[in-house]
Amino acid sequence: MKDKIQIVAAVLIFIGGLAAFYLLADKPMIARVGAMLGLFVVAGLVGWFSAPGREFATYAGESVDEAKKVVWPSRKETLQSTGVIFVFVFVMAIFLWAVDWSLTFAISKFIGTGA
């Protein structure tokens, strides 16, 4: 029950941060953004000290560790893959245009309209 109350409080504080940004419309932008970010931090801290918040923090940490294990392609591999994709898209566009034109021509001849 305590965790649910903390999560609800965190969500309400977060919404309060969004509301503060708009309610302080007559204040300088730095004050509006500061109030919003301040309340976001407070909401994060309230959520952090709940059991689901700690579980989420553990999950996020493990996700970062897994992302570090990914072998990213080199610049050359990325450019080659992008080139192949552009060529494929161009060829498919031409193919689909030809199919569309052929079907349009055949149907117009079949129903007796067109040249």
Buried (B, 14 or more C-beta within 10 A) or exposed (E): EEBEEBBEBBEEBBEBBEEBBEEBEEEEEEEBEBBBEEBBEBBBEBBBEBEBBEEEEEEEEEEEEEEEEEEEEEEEEEEEEEEEEEEEEEEEEEEEEEEEEEEEEEEEEEEEEEE
